[in-house]
Amino acid sequence: MGSSFFTKGTFEPEELGALKSLFDEIIAQPWFDKTPQNVESFAKYLFETFPAVHFDPRKHRSIIETSARMFYARDDR
C-alpha cells in the first residue's frame, strides 16, 4: 500500500460507496478536465480532505464540486 491517505481510518462500505458515487458524478461533468493526473489528484483530494467517518455526501457535495471546479475545470469552458 504505502499511500499515506489510507491511514486516516477505515471507510464503511456505504461511506466508500457514497464517496465513489460522488467522485464518478463529478469527473463525468463536461467541465472536469479528465487527464489521468487530474482524476488521480481529485481522488487523493477526496481521501485526504474527507477521511473515514467524516464524510457526509449531503453536507459536503457543494464543497467538493466547488473545489473540483476551482482546481480541475477545463480551460475551454
N, C-alpha and C positions, 0 to 999 in steps of 0.2 A: 504494500500500500504506500507508505511513505508520504502521503499527502497530508499536510497538517490540518486541512479544513475538515477532515473526517474525525478529528479528535475532540470535538466540542460537544459530544453527546450522541445518543442514538435516536434516530428518527423512528417513530412508529410508522407502520405501513400506510396508514391513512394520511399522516403528515407528509411522508415522502411522495405519495401519490398526488396530493394536492400541490406540492411544490413542483413536481414534474408536469402536471397539467398546466399550471400557470406558466412554467418555462416554455412548454410547447406552444401555448397560446401566444406568448409574446414574440417568440422567434418566428412565428408564422405570419406576423404582421408585415404588410408591404414596406413599411418604413424601416424595419430592422435589417441592418447590414449583416447578411448571413455568412460572412467569411468564417472559416474554421476558427480563427483566433478569437473573433467576437463571440461566437457560440460558446467556446470553452471559457472565455473570460466571464461571460454572463453567468454561466453555470457556477463558476467559482465564487462570483459575487453573491449569488443566492445562498450558497452554503456558508460563506463567511459572514454574511450580514444577518442571516436568519438561522441560527443554529437550532438544533432539535429542541423541541418543547417551547420555542419562542415564535414559531411561525403560525400565523393566522391568516389564511388566504383572503378572507373578507376584509380584515383590518389592513393588511399590507399590500393589497393589489395595486392601489393607486400609487403608492410609494415606489413599488417595483417598476411599474410602467413608466413613471416619470423618470426614474433613474435610467432605465433602458433607452428612453427617447433621448436623454441628455448624452449618454456615452456610446450608444450603439446604433444610432439612427444613420441611415444612408444620407450622403451629401446631396443627392439628386432629387430631393423632395420637391 
